[in-house]
Amino acid sequence: MGVAPRPAGSDPASLTPVPEPTDRCLTVVMPCYDERATIHEIVDAVLASPLVGQLVIVDDGSTDGTRDVLAGLDDERVQVILHDRNRGKGAALRTAYAAATMPFVIVQDADLEYDPAEYPVLIGPLIDGKADVVYGSRFMGARPHRVLYFWHYVGNKILTTASNMATNLNLTDMETCFKAFRREVIQGIEIEESRFGVEPEVTAKVARLDLAVYEVGISYDGRTYADGKKIGWRDGFRALFCIVAYSRPGEAIRLKRLSPRR
């Protein structure tokens, strides 16, 4: 099923030695496509966190000059990997996860929607030895959120509810970018989706393991399509397909074979 099971009877703290909160214990993985306007600012913000020991940036075929900015980065913690063409977010994450070396791994988009200053909030349950996976929810807590598209909100709620029904989890924000993992957990999951279907795929595979999953509230400074937002309605339909395809019944009838890998 594309996942490596956790050893029977083990608890979360037994998988990864729990570092001190002041240690450089994080690999930040950053898929990047045509983000010249924001890439320098977000990289600076990521590297300002004392928790970050490695930043893996996968440029997914940018053509807007993003690669010129990446070529000028000068920090020993930064590793840049270039895709020869645009393969999709899932493909970029597949490459980045394989390169991770720190105990914990966080996904960070290359825009400015998610705040690296909140890494301590996101990995708190990991540091405490309580969690294997943490989702940063845009829909819980009192942190500030930019008010944007109503129908995006509705679509997200539909996808999260459908995912919860398929996985028996109780998430409030399945589609969030801000996810944190123990490194051996995410490296033990085979990423098959190459585009935005990666979010429900990973959620389904996490739910199938005997893992401790937590959610924490985060802020969200969402951007508009004029700002460069890329996800669209087709990705929403693909997410619904993936929710079904990676569920236990979907896996049993091999529903994935009806769709090309994306």
N, C-alpha and C positions, 0 to 999 in steps of 0.2 A: 504493500500500500504506500510505499515511498517514505516511510518513517522508521526511525530506529527506536525501539521501545526502551523506556527507562528501566533500569534493573528492578526487579520485583522487590517490594518491601523497602526500597530506599526512600529517604526523605529529601526535600529540595536541598538542604544544606550539605548533604553528603556528596552531591555531584560536583560542585565547584568550591574550592576553598574560598570562604567569604573574606574579601579584603576589607581593610579599614576604609571608612568613608573618604579619607584624604588621599588614598592611593589612586594612581592612574590605572583604572580597572576597566575602562570602556574602549571598545572599538565602535566608532560611529561609521555606518555605511551610508553612502550618499549617492543614489542614482541621479544622473545629471544629463539633461538634454536641452540645449539652447537656453541657457540661463546666464548669459553674459551680464545682464543687468544686476543680478543679485549674488552671483557666485562668490565674489571676493568678500562681500559683507557677511554672508552666512559662514564661510570658512573661518573668517576671523572670530566670529561668535562661537563657533564650535571649539576652536583651539584655545579660546579664553577659559574654557572650563577646566579646572584642575583635575577632573576625573578622566579626561580623554588621553588615552595612551596611543591611539591609532585612529587615523581618519582615512578610510578607503573611499575614494571617489571614482565611480565608474562613469566615464563620459560615454553616452550611448549614441555616438554619431553626430555630435553637435556640428552645426555649420555656421553659427552666428558669431564666432570669435571666442566662444567659451574656452576652447582648447588653448588659445593664446594666453588667457588669464591663468589657466591651470599650469601651463608651462613655466610661469613665473613664480609659482609657490615655492617657498624655501623654508620648510620645517621638516625635521626628521620624522615627525609623526605622520606625515602625509604620504599616502601611496595613491598614485593616479594610474588607472587602468583605462585604456582606450578601446572601445568597440569600433570595428571597421565600418559599421552602419547602424542605423537605429533599429534595435531589436525589441525594445519595450522595457517597461519598468521591472517586470518579473525577471527578464533576462539579466538586467543590470544587477538586481539583487542577488541572483544566483551566482554571478561572478564575484560580487562583493563579499557575500557570506563565506565563500570558500577561502578568501584571503584574510579573514578575521583571526586575530591572535590573542586578544584580551579576554578576561573571564566573562565579561558581559558585552552584549551587542545591542546597539540602538539604531533604528532606522531614522534618518534625517533627510527630508526633501531638500533640494538645492534652492528653493525659494525661501521666503521669509514668513511662511504661515505658522511654523512651529518654532518655539523659542528654546534654544540650547541652554538657557539659564535654568530651565526646568528639569534638566537631567537628574538632579538629586531627588526631585519628587518622583520621577518615573522609575528610578532604580532603587528607591527606598525599600520596597518589599524584597528586592533581590539582595541588597546589602544586609537586610535583617535575617536572611535565610528562610523567608516565608514563601517566596514565589519562585517559579521557574520561568514564567512569562508574565509581563505586565503590559496592559493596554492603556494608553493615555486617551481618556475620553474627552471629547469636545462638548459633551452634553451632560456633564455632571460637575459639581463643585461651583465655586463662586468666582473663578478666574475670568478675566475679560474675554469676550468673544466679539469679533466684528460681525455685524448683522448684514447678511447677504441674501442668497436666493432661497425663497420659500420652498420651491419644488425640489431643490437639492436636499433640503432638510427632510422633506417627505420621502424622497427616494432613499436617503440614507436610513431612515427609520424602517422602511419596507425591507431593505436589504438586511439590516441588522436583525429584524424580527424573523425573517426567513432563515437566516443563518442560525439564530438561536433555536428555532424549531428543529433544524436539521442536526444540530450539535448537542442540544440540551445544555448549552451554556446560557448565561444570563447577562450578556454584554449590553452596554448602551451604545457602543460605537465600534462596530466590527471593521468599518472601512478606514479607521484612523491610520495615518502614516506612523504616528508615534507609538512604536512597539519596542519593547525591550525583552531580551532573551538571555538565558544562560547560553554561553557559546556552544556547548555540546548539544543543546536542544535544537537550535536552529541549524547547526551543521549536520544534524542527524535527520533533517527533513529534506526530501527531494523536492525541489521547486520545479514543477512542470509547466506552469503558466508563464508566458513571456510578457504579458501585458498587465493590465490592472486586475485581471482575474486572480492575481497572486494573493490578494487580501483574503477573499473567502477560502481559497485553497489552503493557505497556511492556517487559518482559523480552524478549518475542518480537521486538519492533520494534528494540530495541537490538541483539539478536543478528544481525539482518539487515543491519546497517550494518558498515562496516569500522572498528570502534571498539575501543579498548583498555579492557577491563573488568577491574577489580580487586575483591578482597574483603579486608576487614579484620575482625578480631574486635572485638566490642563487648559491653558489659554489657547486661543486660536485667532490668528490675524489673516483670515481667508482673503484670497485675491480673486479678482474678476477675470473674465476671458480677455479683456483689454490688457490686463496685467500679465497675461501669459498662461492662464489656467488651461490645462490640456484635456482633462477627463471630460467625456461627453456621454450622451444618452446611450450610445452603442455599448459603452463600457458597462453601463448599468445592466443592460440585458445580458451581457457576457457574465457579469457577476452572478446574476440569478441562475444562469446555466451552471456555473461552477459550484454554487451552493448545492445544487442537486447532484451534479456529477461527482463531487468529492464526498458526498454523504455515504453512509454505509450502503443504503439501497442502490445508489448510483454506482458505487464501486462494484457491487455484486453483479450488476448487469453490464458493467463496463461501458457506461454511458459516454465516457471520454472519447471512445473510439469514433463516435459520430461527429466529432469536431476536430479540425486540425489544431495542432499545438500553436498557442499564441503567446 
